[in-house]
Amino acid sequence: MMPYITDIAALEHVGVAAAWTGKVPAFRVLREKRTLDFRAPITVITGENGVGKSTLLEAIAINAGFDTAGGEHTGKFKPSDNPLQTVAKAHKGKEPMRGYFLRAETHFNVASGYRDEAPGWVNLNHMSHGESVMHIVQNAFVGKGLYLMDEPEAGLSFIRQMAILAELNFLAESGAQIIIVTHSPVLMAIPGAEIWEFSASGELHRGFDFEVTTAFRALRDFFEDPEEIAEYMMDVMMDTKGES
């Protein structure tokens, strides 16, 4: 049993949130299976754009008591006004909740506020997006806790992504639970992680090697023959534009 979040379950609800999430592949999977349990200290959620990865992570975050904008777990956020609270319920483990929710789209605004609250911290306004993500991971992701990350690879070089991989592996070995939404094959390669891949057709594949993921296979195919892949994609684009 995972120490902070054991599973996420679908709730029976009729309303606005139920209507629009019913069209989202990840939530269709959740409704069909009723419950998705977390089996490993690190869960990596992947899939094409639009399958609902980030929305599912947000549902987990608000159930765990994180602010929807992200940031540290303070215990002050009340999720009652968030419509996702009516369609999914994340069940908590035995450990007292603490941790951090990192969202790529709001990270910089949230993280910049810490310069006023933590005297030893540098001003994140003087950093690039990628540097500020690294700084948060190295300084706010400390010890046991629940760490949620929505596309942390945004703005990070491959070298920095590998550094994040090492940081997260160390955290998991220290007793943390980590749930990541990512398109990065580098982060999918974290040792011991369980991968969830959602498809646009509403299927979930889980528990397989990262080399089987769509993202890894696409990157591998590109590196094997980048010129051919580039020409193929340009032909597809031209055909699409010609039909429109």
Phi and psi in degrees as GROMACS dihedral restraints (atoms count N, CA, C in turn):
[ dihedral_restraints ]
;  ai    aj    ak    al  type     phi  dphi    fc
    3     4     5     6     1   -70.6    20    10
    4     5     6     7     1   144.6    20    10
    6     7     8     9     1   -73.6    20    10
    7     8     9    10     1   -23.0    20    10
    9    10    11    12     1  -116.4    20    10
   10    11    12    13     1   -49.6    20    10
   12    13    14    15     1  -127.3    20    10
   13    14    15    16     1   119.4    20    10
   15    16    17    18     1   -88.7    20    10
   16    17    18    19     1   -35.3    20    10
   18    19    20    21     1  -166.2    20    10
   19    20    21    22     1   169.8    20    10
   21    22    23    24     1  -126.3    20    10
   22    23    24    25     1   133.3    20    10
   24    25    26    27     1  -123.3    20    10
   25    26    27    28     1   149.4    20    10
   27    28    29    30     1   -77.0    20    10
   28    29    30    31     1   144.9    20    10
   30    31    32    33     1  -111.3    20    10
   31    32    33    34     1   143.9    20    10
   33    34    35    36     1   -76.8    20    10
   34    35    36    37     1   116.7    20    10
   36    37    38    39     1  -155.5    20    10
   37    38    39    40     1   141.0    20    10
   39    40    41    42     1  -117.9    20    10
   40    41    42    43     1   121.9    20    10
   42    43    44    45     1   171.5    20    10
   43    44    45    46     1  -169.7    20    10
   45    46    47    48     1   -61.6    20    10
   46    47    48    49     1   -47.2    20    10
   48    49    50    51     1   -63.5    20    10
   49    50    51    52     1   -41.1    20    10
   51    52    53    54     1   -63.5    20    10
   52    53    54    55     1   -35.8    20    10
   54    55    56    57     1   -66.5    20    10
   55    56    57    58     1   -48.5    20    10
   57    58    59    60     1   -80.1    20    10
   58    59    60    61     1   -33.7    20    10
   60    61    62    63     1   -70.8    20    10
   61    62    63    64     1   -21.8    20    10
   63    64    65    66     1   -64.5    20    10
   64    65    66    67     1   -16.2    20    10
   66    67    68    69     1   -96.4    20    10
   67    68    69    70     1    -5.1    20    10
   69    70    71    72     1   -92.8    20    10
   70    71    72    73     1   123.1    20    10
   72    73    74    75     1   -51.8    20    10
   73    74    75    76     1   -44.7    20    10
   75    76    77    78     1   -62.1    20    10
   76    77    78    79     1   -36.4    20    10
   78    79    80    81     1   -79.4    20    10
   79    80    81    82     1   -26.9    20    10
   81    82    83    84     1   -64.9    20    10
   82    83    84    85     1   -40.9    20    10
   84    85    86    87     1   -61.2    20    10
   85    86    87    88     1   -45.3    20    10
   87    88    89    90     1   -61.1    20    10
   88    89    90    91     1   -42.5    20    10
   90    91    92    93     1   -64.3    20    10
   91    92    93    94     1   -39.8    20    10
   93    94    95    96     1   -67.9    20    10
   94    95    96    97     1   -44.1    20    10
   96    97    98    99     1   -87.6    20    10
   97    98    99   100     1   -15.0    20    10
   99   100   101   102     1    73.8    20    10
  100   101   102   103     1   -45.1    20    10
  102   103   104   105     1  -142.0    20    10
  103   104   105   106     1   137.6    20    10
  105   106   107   108     1  -118.1    20    10
  106   107   108   109     1   117.6    20    10
  108   109   110   111     1   -97.1    20    10
  109   110   111   112     1   150.5    20    10
  111   112   113   114     1   -95.8    20    10
  112   113   114   115     1   122.7    20    10
  114   115   116   117     1  -110.5    20    10
  115   116   117   118     1    -9.4    20    10
  117   118   119   120     1  -136.6    20    10
  118   119   120   121     1   155.2    20    10
  120   121   122   123     1   -57.7    20    10
  121   122   123   124     1   -28.7    20    10
  123   124   125   126     1  -123.0    20    10
  124   125   126   127     1   124.7    20    10
  126   127   128   129     1  -115.1    20    10
  127   128   129   130     1   125.8    20    10
  129   130   131   132     1  -109.4    20    10
  130   131   132   133     1   119.3    20    10
  132   133   134   135     1  -104.6    20    10
  133   134   135   136     1   125.1    20    10
  135   136   137   138     1  -137.1    20    10
  136   137   138   139     1   178.9    20    10
  138   139   140   141     1   140.9    20    10
  139   140   141   142     1   168.3    20    10
  141   142   143   144     1   -66.5    20    10
  142   143   144   145     1   164.3    20    10
  144   145   146   147     1   -57.8    20    10
  145   146   147   148     1   138.3    20    10
  147   148   149   150     1    91.6    20    10
  148   149   150   151     1     0.5    20    10
  150   151   152   153     1   -85.0    20    10
  151   152   153   154     1    -8.3    20    10
  153   154   155   156     1   100.1    20    10
  154   155   156   157     1    18.9    20    10
  156   157   158   159     1   -61.2    20    10
  157   158   159   160     1   -51.6    20    10
  159   160   161   162     1   -67.2    20    10
  160   161   162   163     1   -35.2    20    10
  162   163   164   165     1   -67.1    20    10
  163   164   165   166     1   -39.5    20    10
  165   166   167   168     1   -63.5    20    10
  166   167   168   169     1   -42.0    20    10
  168   169   170   171     1   -64.0    20    10
  169   170   171   172     1   -38.4    20    10
  171   172   173   174     1   -62.9    20    10
  172   173   174   175     1   -39.7    20    10
  174   175   176   177     1   -61.8    20    10
  175   176   177   178     1   -40.3    20    10
  177   178   179   180     1   -64.0    20    10
  178   179   180   181     1   -44.1    20    10
  180   181   182   183     1   -61.8    20    10
  181   182   183   184     1   -47.1    20    10
  183   184   185   186     1   -68.6    20    10
  184   185   186   187     1   -32.7    20    10
  186   187   188   189     1   -67.9    20    10
  187   188   189   190     1   -29.6    20    10
  189   190   191   192     1   -82.8    20    10
  190   191   192   193     1    -7.8    20    10
  192   193   194   195     1    97.0    20    10
  193   194   195   196     1    14.6    20    10
  195   196   197   198     1   -84.5    20    10
  196   197   198   199     1   149.8    20    10
  198   199   200   201     1   -66.4    20    10
  199   200   201   202     1   141.7    20    10
  201   202   203   204     1   -63.0    20    10
  202   203   204   205     1   -23.1    20    10
  204   205   206   207     1   -77.0    20    10
  205   206   207   208     1   -14.1    20    10
  207   208   209   210     1    99.6    20    10
  208   209   210   211     1  -174.6    20    10
  210   211   212   213     1   107.0    20    10
  211   212   213   214     1  -169.9    20    10
  213   214   215   216     1   -69.8    20    10
  214   215   216   217     1   151.9    20    10
  216   217   218   219     1   -79.2    20    10
  217   218   219   220     1   115.6    20    10
  219   220   221   222     1  -107.9    20    10
  220   221   222   223     1   -15.0    20    10
  222   223   224   225     1    80.4    20    10
  223   224   225   226     1     2.1    20    10
  225   226   227   228     1   -96.0    20    10
  226   227   228   229     1   -17.9    20    10
  228   229   230   231     1   -76.8    20    10
  229   230   231   232     1   131.8    20    10
  231   232   233   234     1  -110.1    20    10
  232   233   234   235     1   114.8    20    10
  234   235   236   237     1   -83.8    20    10
  235   236   237   238     1     9.0    20    10
  237   238   239   240     1   -60.7    20    10
  238   239   240   241     1   -26.3    20    10
  240   241   242   243     1   -87.9    20    10
  241   242   243   244     1    -6.0    20    10
  243   244   245   246     1   -87.8    20    10
  244   245   246   247     1   124.4    20    10
  246   247   248   249     1   -62.5    20    10
  247   248   249   250     1   -23.8    20    10
  249   250   251   252     1   -64.7    20    10
  250   251   252   253     1   -21.8    20    10
  252   253   254   255     1   -62.3    20    10
  253   254   255   256     1   -21.2    20    10
  255   256   257   258     1   -91.7    20    10
  256   257   258   259     1    -9.0    20    10
  258   259   260   261     1  -115.0    20    10
  259   260   261   262     1   -15.9    20    10
  261   262   263   264     1  -147.6    20    10
  262   263   264   265     1   146.2    20    10
  264   265   266   267     1  -130.8    20    10
  265   266   267   268     1   121.3    20    10
  267   268   269   270     1   -94.6    20    10
  268   269   270   271     1   126.6    20    10
  270   271   272   273     1   -91.7    20    10
  271   272   273   274     1   133.2    20    10
  273   274   275   276     1   -88.2    20    10
  274   275   276   277     1   150.7    20    10
  276   277   278   279     1   -84.0    20    10
  277   278   279   280     1  -161.1    20    10
  279   280   281   282     1   -87.8    20    10
  280   281   282   283     1   -18.6    20    10
  282   283   284   285     1   -77.0    20    10
  283   284   285   286     1   142.9    20    10
  285   286   287   288     1   -59.7    20    10
  286   287   288   289     1   135.6    20    10
  288   289   290   291     1   -73.1    20    10
  289   290   291   292     1   131.4    20    10
  291   292   293   294     1  -156.3    20    10
  292   293   294   295     1   165.0    20    10
  294   295   296   297     1   144.1    20    10
  295   296   297   298     1  -152.0    20    10
  297   298   299   300     1  -153.4    20    10
  298   299   300   301     1   141.7    20    10
  300   301   302   303     1  -116.2    20    10
  301   302   303   304     1   110.4    20    10
  303   304   305   306     1  -103.2    20    10
  304   305   306   307     1   117.5    20    10
  306   307   308   309     1  -113.3    20    10
  307   308   309   310     1   128.5    20    10
  309   310   311   312     1   -59.2    20    10
  310   311   312   313     1   -38.9    20    10
  312   313   314   315     1   -75.3    20    10
  313   314   315   316     1   -23.5    20    10
  315   316   317   318     1  -119.1    20    10
  316   317   318   319     1    -1.5    20    10
  318   319   320   321     1   -52.8    20    10
  319   320   321   322     1   -48.7    20    10
  321   322   323   324     1   -65.3    20    10
  322   323   324   325     1   -42.6    20    10
  324   325   326   327     1   -64.2    20    10
  325   326   327   328     1   -41.8    20    10
  327   328   329   330     1   -68.0    20    10
  328   329   330   331     1   -48.7    20    10
  330   331   332   333     1   -66.9    20    10
  331   332   333   334     1   -32.3    20    10
  333   334   335   336     1   -62.5    20    10
  334   335   336   337     1   -26.6    20    10
  336   337   338   339     1   -66.0    20    10
  337   338   339   340     1   -20.4    20    10
  339   340   341   342     1   -71.1    20    10
  340   341   342   343     1   -17.3    20    10
  342   343   344   345     1   -64.8    20    10
  343   344   345   346     1   -24.0    20    10
  345   346   347   348     1   -87.9    20    10
  346   347   348   349     1   -19.5    20    10
  348   349   350   351     1  -101.6    20    10
  349   350   351   352     1   -20.7    20    10
  351   352   353   354     1  -124.2    20    10
  352   353   354   355     1    97.1    20    10
  354   355   356   357     1   -54.4    20    10
  355   356   357   358     1   -29.9    20    10
  357   358   359   360     1   -81.5    20    10
  358   359   360   361     1    -8.9    20    10
  360   361   362   363     1   -81.6    20    10
  361   362   363   364     1   148.4    20    10
  363   364   365   366     1   -79.0    20    10
  364   365   366   367     1   163.3    20    10
  366   367   368   369     1   -77.9    20    10
  367   368   369   370     1   114.9    20    10
  369   370   371   372     1   -69.7    20    10
  370   371   372   373     1   -15.4    20    10
  372   373   374   375     1   -65.7    20    10
  373   374   375   376     1   -17.8    20    10
  375   376   377   378     1   -91.7    20    10
  376   377   378   379     1     4.5    20    10
  378   379   380   381     1  -112.3    20    10
  379   380   381   382     1   158.0    20    10
  381   382   383   384     1   -73.0    20    10
  382   383   384   385     1   168.4    20    10
  384   385   386   387     1   -58.0    20    10
  385   386   387   388     1   -47.4    20    10
  387   388   389   390     1   -62.1    20    10
  388   389   390   391     1   -41.7    20    10
  390   391   392   393     1   -63.9    20    10
  391   392   393   394     1   -38.1    20    10
  393   394   395   396     1   -69.7    20    10
  394   395   396   397     1   -35.0    20    10
  396   397   398   399     1   -62.8    20    10
  397   398   399   400     1   -46.0    20    10
  399   400   401   402     1   -59.8    20    10
  400   401   402   403     1   -42.0    20    10
  402   403   404   405     1   -63.0    20    10
  403   404   405   406     1   -42.9    20    10
  405   406   407   408     1   -63.7    20    10
  406   407   408   409     1   -46.2    20    10
  408   409   410   411     1   -61.0    20    10
  409   410   411   412     1   -41.6    20    10
  411   412   413   414     1   -76.4    20    10
  412   413   414   415     1   -20.5    20    10
  414   415   416   417     1  -115.2    20    10
  415   416   417   418     1   -26.5    20    10
  417   418   419   420     1  -105.6    20    10
  418   419   420   421     1   -19.1    20    10
  420   421   422   423     1   -93.8    20    10
  421   422   423   424     1    86.4    20    10
  423   424   425   426     1  -128.8    20    10
  424   425   426   427     1   121.0    20    10
  426   427   428   429     1    69.5    20    10
  427   428   429   430     1  -161.1    20    10
  429   430   431   432     1   -64.0    20    10
  430   431   432   433     1   148.3    20    10
  432   433   434   435     1   156.5    20    10
  433   434   435   436     1   177.8    20    10
  435   436   437   438     1  -105.0    20    10
  436   437   438   439     1   121.6    20    10
  438   439   440   441     1  -119.3    20    10
  439   440   441   442     1   116.4    20    10
  441   442   443   444     1  -108.8    20    10
  442   443   444   445     1   132.4    20    10
  444   445   446   447     1  -134.5    20    10
  445   446   447   448     1   122.7    20    10
  447   448   449   450     1  -106.3    20    10
  448   449   450   451     1   104.7    20    10
  450   451   452   453     1    50.8    20    10
  451   452   453   454     1    58.4    20    10
  453   454   455   456     1   -66.9    20    10
  454   455   456   457     1   -14.9    20    10
  456   457   458   459     1   -72.4    20    10
  457   458   459   460     1   -12.1    20    10
  459   460   461   462     1   -57.6    20    10
  460   461   462   463     1   120.9    20    10
  462   463   464   465     1    84.3    20    10
  463   464   465   466     1     0.3    20    10
  465   466   467   468     1  -101.5    20    10
  466   467   468   469     1   135.3    20    10
  468   469   470   471     1   -68.2    20    10
  469   470   471   472     1   166.8    20    10
  471   472   473   474     1   -61.5    20    10
  472   473   474   475     1   -36.1    20    10
  474   475   476   477     1   -63.2    20    10
  475   476   477   478     1   -43.8    20    10
  477   478   479   480     1   -67.6    20    10
  478   479   480   481     1   -34.7    20    10
  480   481   482   483     1   -62.6    20    10
  481   482   483   484     1   -38.2    20    10
  483   484   485   486     1   -67.1    20    10
  484   485   486   487     1   -34.8    20    10
  486   487   488   489     1   -66.2    20    10
  487   488   489   490     1   -40.9    20    10
  489   490   491   492     1   -61.5    20    10
  490   491   492   493     1   -42.2    20    10
  492   493   494   495     1   -53.5    20    10
  493   494   495   496     1   -47.3    20    10
  495   496   497   498     1   -64.6    20    10
  496   497   498   499     1   -41.2    20    10
  498   499   500   501     1   -61.5    20    10
  499   500   501   502     1   -44.3    20    10
  501   502   503   504     1   -70.3    20    10
  502   503   504   505     1   -36.2    20    10
  504   505   506   507     1   -62.7    20    10
  505   506   507   508     1   -41.8    20    10
  507   508   509   510     1   -63.5    20    10
  508   509   510   511     1   -42.1    20    10
  510   511   512   513     1   -59.8    20    10
  511   512   513   514     1   -46.7    20    10
  513   514   515   516     1   -61.6    20    10
  514   515   516   517     1   -39.1    20    10
  516   517   518   519     1   -68.1    20    10
  517   518   519   520     1   -19.4    20    10
  519   520   521   522     1   -89.6    20    10
  520   521   522   523     1     1.4    20    10
  522   523   524   525     1   105.6    20    10
  523   524   525   526     1     8.0    20    10
  525   526   527   528     1   -82.6    20    10
  526   527   528   529     1   159.0    20    10
  528   529   530   531     1  -114.9    20    10
  529   530   531   532     1   131.9    20    10
  531   532   533   534     1  -129.1    20    10
  532   533   534   535     1   132.2    20    10
  534   535   536   537     1  -125.9    20    10
  535   536   537   538     1   121.4    20    10
  537   538   539   540     1  -122.3    20    10
  538   539   540   541     1   135.1    20    10
  540   541   542   543     1  -102.6    20    10
  541   542   543   544     1   126.1    20    10
  543   544   545   546     1  -156.7    20    10
  544   545   546   547     1   154.9    20    10
  546   547   548   549     1  -106.1    20    10
  547   548   549   550     1     0.2    20    10
  549   550   551   552     1   -85.6    20    10
  550   551   552   553     1   116.8    20    10
  552   553   554   555     1   -60.7    20    10
  553   554   555   556     1   -26.3    20    10
  555   556   557   558     1   -63.5    20    10
  556   557   558   559     1   -49.4    20    10
  558   559   560   561     1   -70.7    20    10
  559   560   561   562     1   -25.7    20    10
  561   562   563   564     1   -67.3    20    10
  562   563   564   565     1   -18.1    20    10
  564   565   566   567     1   -88.6    20    10
  565   566   567   568     1     8.2    20    10
  567   568   569   570     1   -58.0    20    10
  568   569   570   571     1   126.0    20    10
  570   571   572   573     1   -56.4    20    10
  571   572   573   574     1   133.6    20    10
  573   574   575   576     1    81.8    20    10
  574   575   576   577     1    -1.6    20    10
  576   577   578   579     1   -74.5    20    10
  577   578   579   580     1   145.8    20    10
  579   580   581   582     1   -98.9    20    10
  580   581   582   583     1   130.5    20    10
  582   583   584   585     1   -98.2    20    10
  583   584   585   586     1   132.4    20    10
  585   586   587   588     1  -111.6    20    10
  586   587   588   589     1   122.6    20    10
  588   589   590   591     1  -118.4    20    10
  589   590   591   592     1   116.6    20    10
  591   592   593   594     1   -93.0    20    10
  592   593   594   595     1   140.4    20    10
  594   595   596   597     1  -105.1    20    10
  595   596   597   598     1   161.0    20    10
  597   598   599   600     1   -66.3    20    10
  598   599   600   601     1   -22.1    20    10
  600   601   602   603     1   -83.4    20    10
  601   602   603   604     1    -1.2    20    10
  603   604   605   606     1    90.5    20    10
  604   605   606   607     1    37.2    20    10
  606   607   608   609     1  -116.9    20    10
  607   608   609   610     1   153.7    20    10
  609   610   611   612     1  -124.4    20    10
  610   611   612   613     1   126.0    20    10
  612   613   614   615     1  -113.0    20    10
  613   614   615   616     1   131.2    20    10
  615   616   617   618     1  -142.4    20    10
  616   617   618   619     1   156.2    20    10
  618   619   620   621     1    79.4    20    10
  619   620   621   622     1    23.9    20    10
  621   622   623   624     1  -114.6    20    10
  622   623   624   625     1   171.3    20    10
  624   625   626   627     1   -70.4    20    10
  625   626   627   628     1   146.4    20    10
  627   628   629   630     1   -62.2    20    10
  628   629   630   631     1   -23.6    20    10
  630   631   632   633     1   -69.4    20    10
  631   632   633   634     1   -11.8    20    10
  633   634   635   636     1   -90.0    20    10
  634   635   636   637     1   -14.4    20    10
  636   637   638   639     1   -64.3    20    10
  637   638   639   640     1   152.3    20    10
  639   640   641   642     1   -60.0    20    10
  640   641   642   643     1   -40.6    20    10
  642   643   644   645     1   -63.1    20    10
  643   644   645   646     1   -43.8    20    10
  645   646   647   648     1   -67.1    20    10
  646   647   648   649     1   -44.8    20    10
  648   649   650   651     1   -64.1    20    10
  649   650   651   652     1   -37.5    20    10
  651   652   653   654     1   -65.7    20    10
  652   653   654   655     1   -42.0    20    10
  654   655   656   657     1   -67.8    20    10
  655   656   657   658     1   -40.1    20    10
  657   658   659   660     1   -61.8    20    10
  658   659   660   661     1   -45.1    20    10
  660   661   662   663     1   -61.7    20    10
  661   662   663   664     1   -38.6    20    10
  663   664   665   666     1   -65.1    20    10
  664   665   666   667     1   -45.7    20    10
  666   667   668   669     1   -68.4    20    10
  667   668   669   670     1   -27.5    20    10
  669   670   671   672     1   -69.0    20    10
  670   671   672   673     1   -34.2    20    10
  672   673   674   675     1  -155.6    20    10
  673   674   675   676     1    75.8    20    10
  675   676   677   678     1   -61.1    20    10
  676   677   678   679     1   -36.9    20    10
  678   679   680   681     1   -66.3    20    10
  679   680   681   682     1   -43.2    20    10
  681   682   683   684     1   -65.3    20    10
  682   683   684   685     1   -42.7    20    10
  684   685   686   687     1   -63.8    20    10
  685   686   687   688     1   -42.1    20    10
  687   688   689   690     1   -62.2    20    10
  688   689   690   691     1   -44.4    20    10
  690   691   692   693     1   -64.2    20    10
  691   692   693   694     1   -41.1    20    10
  693   694   695   696     1   -61.9    20    10
  694   695   696   697     1   -46.0    20    10
  696   697   698   699     1   -66.0    20    10
  697   698   699   700     1   -35.7    20    10
  699   700   701   702     1   -67.6    20    10
  700   701   702   703     1   -37.5    20    10
  702   703   704   705     1   -64.2    20    10
  703   704   705   706     1   -42.5    20    10
  705   706   707   708     1   -61.7    20    10
  706   707   708   709     1   -42.9    20    10
  708   709   710   711     1   -63.7    20    10
  709   710   711   712     1   -42.9    20    10
  711   712   713   714     1   -65.5    20    10
  712   713   714   715     1   -39.9    20    10
  714   715   716   717     1   -63.4    20    10
  715   716   717   718     1   -40.4    20    10
  717   718   719   720     1   -65.5    20    10
  718   719   720   721     1   -43.4    20    10
  720   721   722   723     1   -67.3    20    10
  721   722   723   724     1   -32.4    20    10
  723   724   725   726     1   -69.3    20    10
  724   725   726   727     1   -28.7    20    10
  726   727   728   729     1   -81.2    20    10
  727   728   729   730     1   -20.4    20    10
